[in-house]
Amino acid sequence: MAFTPLHDRVLVRRVQGEEKTKGGLIIPDNAKEKPAEGLVISVGPGARKDSGELIAPTVKAGDTILFGKWSGTEVTIDGEELLIMKESDILGILDAKAAAKAA
């Protein structure tokens, strides 16, 4: 089933966090927090101003993003757990190239 978000909604797949700490300890499933990082799967056409003019979304499919811990609505599409959230719930876009340089 294909899913296309409406308005300024974004469909996101959570990016799973590390299984181990930097010291090598394995983190059990019940101690893991849900990651606040995700991959944008699809994006709606954007919000509308009061005048009816379309405001294009800033994010696009393929972007890696950060979002708030309680952002979005969890849904299951084709057996996969995903999130639908408003673009305003997104805190920022991660630049993989810049992150690699910083590390």
Backbone hydrogen bonds, N-H to C=O, Kabsch-Sander energy under -0.5 kcal/mol:
donor,donor_aa,acceptor,acceptor_aa,energy
9,R,6,L,-1.9
10,V,85,M,-2.8
11,L,42,S,-2.9
12,V,10,V,-0.5
12,V,83,L,-3.0
13,R,39,L,-2.6
14,R,12,V,-0.5
15,V,37,E,-2.8
16,Q,14,R,-0.6
21,T,25,L,-2.7
24,G,21,T,-1.7
27,I,19,E,-2.9
31,A,28,P,-1.7
32,K,28,P,-0.7
32,K,29,D,-0.9
38,G,65,I,-2.3
39,L,13,R,-2.9
40,V,63,D,-2.8
41,I,11,L,-3.3
42,S,11,L,-1.1
44,G,9,R,-2.5
46,G,7,H,-2.5
47,A,55,I,-0.9
49,K,53,E,-2.8
52,G,49,K,-1.9
55,I,47,A,-3.4
56,A,54,L,-0.7
62,G,40,V,-2.8
63,D,60,K,-2.1
64,T,94,L,-0.6
65,I,38,G,-2.9
65,I,63,D,-0.5
66,L,92,G,-2.4
67,F,36,A,-2.4
68,G,89,D,-1.1
71,S,68,G,-1.7
73,T,84,I,-2.4
75,V,82,L,-2.6
77,I,75,V,-0.5
77,I,80,E,-2.5
80,E,77,I,-1.8
82,L,75,V,-3.2
82,L,80,E,-0.6
83,L,12,V,-2.7
84,I,73,T,-2.0
85,M,10,V,-2.2
87,E,8,D,-2.3
89,D,86,K,-1.8
90,I,87,E,-1.6
91,L,66,L,-2.4
92,G,66,L,-1.3
94,L,64,T,-3.3
96,A,94,L,-0.8
99,A,95,D,-2.4
100,A,96,A,-2.0
101,K,97,K,-1.6
102,A,98,A,-1.9
103,A,99,A,-1.4
